[in-house]
């Protein structure tokens, strides 16, 4: 309660997550997450995941590019330009080094992608391309807030694979958490009248993420 006796306003991002807690919790309890937390994720599943995630980097650049073009002001454009720079340099460089360390070959990366990976890539891009600036923010918030939450939790667990451990830690470091917080603030500043629409985008992204994170097991256990 505040000094006037009114209930403290709940941030719009928290309202959206609360309205879609079922799919949020399903992703937080996904097999991919729980096996990392239990230190039982197979090397094959992790390698397959990295191949799929690397494939998404170019799509992520396009998504943030659409957001940059539609952004309402210079401050937002400057932030998004920094995100694009990091994706084009740091992210791509990370995958190149990691594939070499794990022995992921060009042949491994050239294998056909599962349908759920295509659906994730195409679905996320379509929302950013065809929707508003805030639609793009909502889907990337779903993804980055999701990672920030469970990776922050998993970072305190024992993870015997040092490359997997480093991947988890990257998503729990201040730089990544700051990006998730920035996306949250963008949503929190939105018109509450847009809550249902943005919530639908948030939910759609999480549903796509759930299927995407199931795909590595389909390949590794085939």
Buried (B, 14 or more C-beta within 10 A) or exposed (E): EEEEEEEEEEBBBEBBBEBBEEBBEBBBEBBBBBBBBEBEBBEBBBBBBBBBBBBBBBBBBBBBBBBBEBBEEEEBBEBBBEBBEBBEEEBBEBBEEBBEEBEBEEEBBEEEBBEBBBBBBEBBBEBBBEBBBBBBBBBBBBBBBBBBBBBBBBBEEEBEBEBBBEBBBBBBEEEBBEBBBBBBEBBBEBEEEBBEBBBBBBBBBBBBBBBBBBBBBBBBEE
